[in-house]
Amino acid sequence: MLDNQLAYTTPFPMDIEVASADGIYLFDSNGNKYTDLISGIAVSNLGHNHPKIKQAIKDQVDKHLHVMVYGEYKQSIQNKLAEKLCSLLPNGLDVLYPVNSGTEAIEAALKLVKRVTARREIISFNGAYHGSTHGALSVTGNEQKKSAFYPLLPEVRFIDFNATDQLNMISAKTAGVIIEPIQGDAGVRIPSIEFLKALRRRCNEVGALLIFDEIQSGFGRTGKLFAFEHFNVVPDVLTVGKAFGGGMPIGGFISSKENMNKLTFNPKLGHITTFGGHPVCCAAALASLELISDPELLAQVEVKGRLFEDLLIHPKIKEVRRKGMFFAIELENPEIVQQVVHGCKEWGVLTFWFLSNPQSFRIAPPLIISEQEIKSSCQVINQILDSI
């Protein structure tokens, strides 16, 4: 079990004592080897302990660590990261504000749309997950996770995901609409292109800003650098986290220069952070981004995802939902999901649950997984299903 001096998040953790990690594998203190099919929940998209990311970290450590709160000093590694990321994004997503995590990026994005529009209402979606801090939880669509922490932010309204007929709820009172282009925690729910285009049009009509939360779906997970590229719809604000740092903690929100400038006056210091843009995390993020934006790597994501889908055919599997290598495997009931996750762990394959979709289990492996590793992992999953 976890040490008594550490806070718990659940009475029933996975409880693996990690000794080391390399590539797609974790090794515990007893010498057991685990194939990581969850990438630390969509974080280690390039696998664990990537040598180029490690070298970038070491090189930056030799130069300097934290020197000042974000935004006061020029730090070349921050500038290089921003230039690289924004060069890969459409016009209008021109300026990066680096923060400490995905959930902080959500908090800042909510502030930004209120500041730009001078409005207060936020529209989110049923089934959404945007984080666990106060504002992020307010726009999360899981009442079971929220009710103990009321009151949350006022003037947050929810509509159904992929329901074009409800978009008229977005009005001239709405500051912003926040959505995952592909809902993650709801069990990999993929909207229609028509829905996202209609959402973009409605926001334009009423002057609301559109926030895309790509904290889980970004950085190659779906076979594109960002999931919104599949739909040809561009947001006003983009939030990133998880895989952004190549295993180091960093998030960010990106918007136009005009929008971002609104955080510099009325009031000054509209969003501030001590450790956001930490130079070591920025170095890791830059190295990761240079690797993960390789077109050849991205092209293989869909091929590998299709192989998983072709191999995961079993009477107990009711549905496979995926984009690239972002999977929800739906089973008959939550009890079978529990047996699969625990059974796979016993056989050295790591899968995981969804908070808001208990009848499905999660697969989101490192993008570098090989064909043979996919085949051996799917063999274990199918054998566990056979045994139930």
C-alpha positions in Angstrom: 0.0 0.0 0.0 0.9 3.6 -0.2 2.9 5.2 2.6 0.7 6.6 5.4 2.3 10.0 5.0 1.0 10.4 1.4 -2.5 11.5 0.7 -4.7 8.9 -1.1 -7.0 9.6 -4.0 -8.9 6.3 -3.6 -9.1 3.5 -1.1 -8.2 1.1 -3.9 -5.1 2.3 -5.9 -3.4 0.3 -8.5 -0.6 0.0 -5.9 2.4 -0.8 -8.1 5.7 0.3 -6.5 7.5 1.6 -9.6 11.3 1.0 -9.6 12.0 2.1 -13.2 10.4 2.7 -16.5 11.6 2.4 -20.1 9.8 2.6 -23.4 6.4 1.1 -23.0 7.3 -0.8 -19.9 7.2 -0.2 -16.1 9.2 -2.3 -13.7 8.2 -2.7 -10.0 10.4 -3.2 -6.9 9.9 -6.9 -7.1 11.2 -7.1 -10.6 7.9 -7.5 -12.4 7.5 -6.0 -15.8 4.3 -4.3 -17.0 3.3 -3.3 -20.5 1.9 0.2 -20.1 -1.2 0.6 -22.2 -2.3 3.8 -20.5 0.8 6.0 -20.8 0.2 7.4 -17.3 -3.3 8.5 -18.6 -2.3 9.9 -22.0 1.0 11.5 -20.7 3.9 9.3 -22.0 2.9 9.4 -25.6 6.6 8.8 -26.5 7.0 6.2 -23.9 9.0 6.4 -20.7 12.5 7.7 -20.3 13.0 8.8 -23.9 16.7 9.6 -24.3 16.2 12.9 -26.2 13.8 14.2 -23.6 16.2 13.2 -20.8 19.1 14.9 -22.5 17.1 18.1 -22.9 16.3 18.0 -19.2 19.9 17.5 -18.3 21.1 20.3 -20.6 18.6 22.8 -19.1 19.4 21.7 -15.5 23.1 22.6 -16.2 22.0 26.1 -17.3 19.4 27.1 -14.7 16.3 26.1 -12.8 13.6 28.6 -11.7 14.9 32.2 -11.8 11.7 34.3 -11.5 7.9 34.2 -11.6 6.6 33.7 -15.1 6.6 36.7 -17.4 9.2 39.0 -15.8 12.5 37.7 -17.3 13.2 36.5 -20.9 14.0 32.8 -20.8 15.1 31.4 -24.2 13.7 28.0 -23.6 10.2 29.4 -23.0 10.4 31.4 -26.3 11.7 28.4 -28.3 8.8 26.2 -27.0 6.2 28.9 -27.8 7.6 29.5 -31.3 7.7 25.7 -32.1 4.2 25.0 -30.8 2.5 28.1 -32.4 4.3 27.3 -35.7 2.3 24.0 -35.8 -1.1 25.7 -35.1 -3.6 27.7 -37.2 -3.7 31.4 -37.3 -5.4 32.8 -34.3 -3.6 30.4 -32.0 -0.5 32.5 -31.9 0.5 33.0 -28.3 1.2 30.4 -25.6 0.9 31.0 -21.9 2.6 28.1 -20.2 1.3 27.0 -16.8 1.8 24.1 -14.4 -0.9 21.6 -15.5 -3.9 21.0 -17.6 -6.3 22.0 -14.9 -4.6 25.3 -14.5 -4.8 25.9 -18.2 -8.6 25.3 -17.9 -8.9 27.8 -15.0 -6.9 30.4 -17.0 -9.0 29.8 -20.2 -12.2 30.4 -18.3 -10.8 33.7 -17.0 -9.6 34.7 -20.5 -13.0 34.3 -22.2 -14.7 36.3 -19.4 -12.1 39.0 -19.7 -12.3 39.2 -23.5 -16.1 39.2 -23.7 -17.0 41.0 -20.5 -19.6 38.3 -20.0 -20.1 35.7 -17.3 -21.9 32.6 -18.6 -20.0 29.5 -19.5 -21.5 26.6 -21.5 -20.1 23.1 -21.0 -21.3 19.6 -21.9 -22.8 16.7 -20.1 -20.1 14.0 -19.7 -17.3 16.5 -19.8 -14.2 16.2 -17.7 -11.9 19.3 -17.4 -10.1 18.8 -14.1 -10.5 18.8 -10.4 -9.8 22.4 -9.2 -12.7 24.7 -8.5 -13.3 26.2 -11.9 -12.4 23.1 -13.8 -14.8 21.0 -11.7 -17.5 23.6 -12.2 -17.5 22.9 -16.0 -17.1 19.1 -15.5 -20.3 17.2 -16.3 -20.2 14.5 -13.6 -22.5 15.4 -10.7 -21.3 12.5 -8.6 -17.8 14.0 -8.5 -19.0 17.6 -7.9 -21.8 17.6 -5.4 -19.6 17.4 -2.2 -17.9 20.6 -3.2 -20.8 22.9 -3.9 -21.2 25.8 -4.3 -19.1 25.9 -7.5 -18.9 28.7 -10.1 -22.2 30.3 -10.9 -23.7 30.8 -14.4 -22.3 27.5 -15.8 -24.9 25.7 -18.0 -24.7 22.2 -19.5 -26.0 20.9 -22.8 -25.8 17.4 -24.4 -22.7 16.5 -26.3 -23.2 16.2 -30.1 -26.7 17.6 -29.8 -27.0 20.3 -32.5 -30.5 21.1 -31.6 -29.4 22.4 -28.2 -26.8 24.9 -29.5 -29.3 27.7 -29.3 -28.6 27.6 -25.5 -25.5 29.5 -26.5 -26.5 33.2 -26.5 -25.3 36.8 -26.3 -24.9 36.2 -22.6 -22.3 33.5 -23.1 -18.7 34.3 -22.5 -17.4 31.0 -23.7 -18.2 27.4 -24.6 -15.7 24.7 -23.4 -15.6 21.3 -25.0 -13.4 18.4 -25.5 -13.2 17.8 -29.3 -13.3 14.1 -28.3 -14.7 13.5 -24.8 -12.2 11.4 -22.9 -13.5 10.5 -19.4 -17.0 10.0 -20.8 -15.6 7.0 -22.7 -14.1 8.4 -25.9 -17.2 10.0 -27.4 -16.5 11.3 -30.9 -18.8 14.1 -32.2 -19.9 14.5 -35.8 -18.1 17.0 -38.0 -21.4 18.7 -38.6 -21.9 19.2 -34.8 -18.5 20.9 -34.3 -19.0 23.1 -37.3 -22.4 24.1 -36.1 -20.9 24.9 -32.7 -18.3 27.1 -34.3 -20.9 28.9 -36.3 -23.1 29.5 -33.2 -20.2 30.9 -31.2 -19.4 33.2 -34.1 -23.0 34.4 -34.3 -23.4 35.4 -30.7 -19.8 36.5 -30.0 -18.9 33.7 -27.6 -15.4 32.3 -27.5 -14.8 28.6 -28.2 -12.4 26.7 -25.9 -11.1 23.3 -27.1 -9.8 21.2 -24.2 -7.1 19.0 -25.8 -5.4 18.0 -22.6 -6.1 14.3 -23.2 -6.5 14.2 -27.0 -3.6 16.3 -28.0 0.0 15.6 -29.1 -0.6 12.7 -31.5 -3.0 10.6 -29.5 -5.6 10.6 -32.2 -3.2 10.4 -35.2 -3.1 14.2 -35.7 -1.1 16.6 -33.6 -4.5 17.8 -32.2 -7.9 16.2 -32.4 -9.5 19.3 -33.8 -7.6 18.8 -37.0 -9.9 15.8 -37.8 -12.9 18.2 -37.9 -11.4 21.3 -39.6 -12.7 23.5 -36.8 -10.4 25.9 -35.1 -11.1 27.2 -31.5 -10.5 30.6 -30.1 -8.6 29.1 -27.1 -6.8 25.8 -26.9 -5.8 24.2 -23.7 -3.0 21.6 -23.4 -1.4 19.4 -20.7 -0.6 15.8 -20.1 1.6 14.7 -23.0 2.8 18.3 -23.6 5.7 17.8 -21.3 6.9 14.4 -22.4 6.6 13.2 -18.8 7.2 16.5 -17.0 4.5 18.7 -15.5 3.4 21.5 -17.8 0.2 22.8 -19.3 -0.7 25.7 -21.5 -3.4 27.8 -23.0 -3.1 29.3 -26.5 -5.1 32.1 -28.2 -4.6 35.1 -30.3 -2.2 37.9 -29.4 -5.2 40.3 -29.1 -7.0 38.0 -26.6 -3.9 37.3 -24.6 -3.0 41.0 -24.3 -6.3 41.5 -22.3 -4.6 39.7 -19.4 -2.0 42.5 -19.1 -4.3 45.3 -18.1 -7.6 46.0 -16.3 -6.3 44.4 -14.2 -2.5 44.1 -14.7 -1.3 40.6 -14.0 -4.7 39.1 -15.0 -3.2 35.6 -14.8 0.0 35.0 -12.9 2.0 31.9 -11.9 5.2 31.3 -10.0 6.3 28.1 -11.6 4.4 28.2 -14.9 6.9 27.9 -17.8 9.5 26.3 -15.6 12.6 26.0 -17.8 13.2 22.3 -17.2 9.6 21.5 -18.1 9.8 23.7 -21.1 12.9 21.9 -22.3 11.2 18.6 -21.9 8.1 19.9 -23.7 10.2 21.3 -26.6 12.1 18.0 -27.1 8.9 16.0 -26.9 7.1 18.3 -29.4 10.0 18.1 -31.9 9.7 14.3 -31.8 5.9 13.9 -31.7 5.3 16.3 -34.6 7.1 13.9 -37.0 4.7 13.1 -39.8 5.9 9.5 -40.0 5.2 8.9 -36.3 1.7 10.5 -36.6 0.9 8.4 -39.7 1.5 5.2 -37.7 -1.0 6.0 -35.0 -4.1 5.2 -37.1 -2.4 2.0 -38.4 -1.6 0.8 -34.9 -5.0 1.8 -33.6 -6.7 -0.2 -36.4 -4.6 -3.3 -35.4 -5.7 -3.0 -31.8 -9.3 -2.8 -33.0 -8.9 -5.8 -35.3 -7.5 -7.9 -32.5 -9.9 -6.9 -29.8 -12.9 -9.0 -31.0 -14.6 -10.9 -28.3 -18.3 -11.7 -27.4 -17.9 -9.8 -24.1 -16.8 -6.6 -26.0 -20.0 -4.6 -26.8 -18.3 -1.7 -28.6 -14.9 -0.3 -29.4 -14.8 3.5 -29.6 -11.6 5.1 -30.7 -9.7 7.8 -32.6 -6.2 6.8 -33.4 -4.9 5.2 -30.2 -7.5 6.8 -27.9 -9.7 3.8 -26.9 -12.7 3.0 -24.8 -13.5 -0.8 -24.8 -17.1 -1.2 -23.6 -18.1 -4.4 -21.9 -21.4 -5.8 -20.5 -21.1 -4.2 -17.0 -18.7 -2.4 -14.6 -18.1 -5.7 -12.7 -16.5 -7.3 -15.9 -14.5 -4.1 -16.4 -13.1 -4.5 -12.9 -12.1 -8.1 -13.6 -10.4 -7.2 -16.8 -8.4 -4.3 -15.4 -7.2 -6.4 -12.4 -6.7 -9.5 -14.4 -4.6 -7.7 -17.0 -2.5 -6.2 -14.2 -1.8 -9.7 -12.8 -0.6 -10.7 -16.3 1.6 -7.7 -16.7 -0.6 -5.5 -18.9 -1.9 -2.1 -17.6 -5.3 -0.8 -18.6 -7.5 1.5 -16.5 -11.0 2.8 -15.8 -13.0 5.9 -16.8 -14.4 8.0 -14.1 -17.7 8.7 -15.9 -18.0 5.5 -17.9 -17.7 2.5 -15.6 -18.8 -0.1 -18.2 -15.7 0.7 -20.3 -12.0 0.4 -19.8 -9.3 2.6 -21.2 -6.4 2.0 -23.6 -4.1 4.8 -24.6 -0.6 3.3 -25.1 2.6 5.0 -26.0 2.6 5.9 -29.7 5.9 4.0 -30.1 4.3 0.6 -29.3 5.3 -2.0 -31.8 3.1 -4.3 -33.8 4.3 -7.3 -31.8 3.7 -5.5 -28.5 0.1 -4.7 -29.6 -0.5 -8.4 -30.5 0.9 -9.7 -27.2 -1.1 -7.2 -25.2 -4.4 -8.0 -27.1 -3.8 -11.7 -26.5 -3.6 -11.1 -22.8 -6.8 -9.0 -22.8 -8.7 -11.6 -24.8 -7.5 -14.4 -22.5 -8.7 -12.5 -19.5 -12.1 -12.0 -21.2 -12.2 -15.8 -21.9 -11.6 -16.6 -18.3 -14.5 -14.4 -17.0 
